[in-house]
Amino acid sequence: MEDDSYYLDTDLDLSFTSTTTDRTFTSSSARSSLARSSLTLSFNDRLSTATTPSTTTSSAPTTLHHRRYDPHWTAIRAATTLSSDGRLHLRHLKLVRLLGTGNLGRVFLCHLRDCPTPTAFALKVIDRDALTAKKLSHVETEAEILSMLDHPFLPTLYARIDASHYICLLIDYCPNGDLHSLLRKQPGNRLPVSQVRFFAAEVLVALEYLHALGIVYRDLKPENILIREDGHIMLSDFDLCFKADVVPTFRSRRFLRVSTPPSSPRRPRRSRRGGCFSTEATYEREEIVAEFAAEPVTAFSKSCVGTHEYLAPELVAGNGHGSGVDWWAFGIFLFEMLHGATPFKGVTKEQTLRKIASSDDVVFPLELDEEGVREAKDLIQQLLVKDPTKRLGCARGAQDIKRHPFFEGIKWPLIRHYKPPEIRGLVKKSSKAHGGHVTGVSSPRRRKWLWWALSNLLRSKRSNSKIQSNNNSYHYVGKSYNASRKRV
């Protein structure tokens, strides 16, 4: 039985090289995928000093500072400032317990030593000697991609430490686990439409950002969607990604907007589902909206990687695939959240792959009695088109999917400020948004300063503006439904 509170104390006082990155958004990656095989790296292995420490290679520090007051970066800066060479070393870290084992290595919960306010991190440890050359290339790919990311729904790489034959990636810890585990705690292994809509919207924004960087994810599934302590999501595991060129485009689009006449008194607009029973007078007016899109339409790869239930038909065929595999996986992801199982799952992996490669369309189980299900079904059907040239998202990327009626009403620029839903088995820690982000928790000194500033404003009687809450939310109101199908 593995010790749950093992500490690496004796072999960490070594002169290993490290490079600290300067990313800003919070994230998490602290879970092993259930679909990945475990390595033979023992939990009680010590870091050996027999080999020469390798040189760390990383990108130049970025100048972005969106979370300057985040306790994670405050702790990192304090540790590097006190370090003799201004770098972060393994001796600065205190391992708490094993979080999980993945295909490439193990992930540990850790803290910075001598930190007055303990801040949790996840340390991903990869043993070079235990990996093949192909898997080692996947490790380097993941490290490179992590150093590029700067997004609230994607991981933050705080430091990469190369020690002996180990590669250590210091990233954020996510205490709420992954979405796959959360689904297994729900009735019927599924979520209501409103909650599906919330998670799908955040995953969509994360995929949009990756594609804008020319990164094709290729490993979307609930096991790789972590849930932060505030209830928002974070994608993880980027070892199966590949990079491609992307050419951003900007164009104007005309569309018809239905609204009340300008001369009529302002009143709450009825839902467009009111149909012929709506008595409110409406009219159509043409609007022009500017759209920015950055989709790697020229991305191409022939490698067959991923989880079999989420593989796209063109990936199974082996004739080459592009960024469209992520939009196919996004459709499978929506289906599983709504119905508790993937649509093409067979008794064996081979049967699953045959169903995916066949010309049969997706079959939906018993119709759910919830508002918004019809829109969700239509979106899934457009995403699970087996011809990638006709699949939704393959032309204009996430912009085409955002316009679908399933996401109607979402204010995309404010997506990170939406209030996460209340879900069985999910323990959320409320936090105040800071610097435009929902995850920032201000330091005691900053909170004291804010109270001082607020009291001065009240004393001078100059606070005439109203303080507005940021509890935006979006939801469907409908009956809950317990799906009967379970994923095996």
Protein Blocks (a to p, Z undefined) as FASTA:
>chain_A
ZZfbbccfklmmccddddddddfbdcdddbdcfkbccdfbdfkbccdfkbccdddddddd
dfbdfblmbmklmmmmmmmmmpmnlpacfklpccfbdfbdcfkbccdddddehiabacdd
ddddddfklpcfklmmmmmmmmmmmmmgccfkbccdfbdcdehjbccddddddfklpfkl
mmmmpghhiacfklmmmmmmmmmmmmmmmmmnopafklacfklmccdfkopacdehjklg
ccddddddddddddddddddfkbccdddddfklmmmlcbdcddddddddddddddfkgcc
fbdcdjfklpcfklmnonopafklmmmmmmmmmmmmmnopafklcfblklmmmmmmmmbd
cddddddddehklmmmmmmmmmmpcblklgghjlnommlmmmpmklgoiafklmmmpccd
ddehiacdddddeehiakbccdfklmmmmmmmmmmmmmnopafbccddfkdcdddddddd
ddfbdcZZ
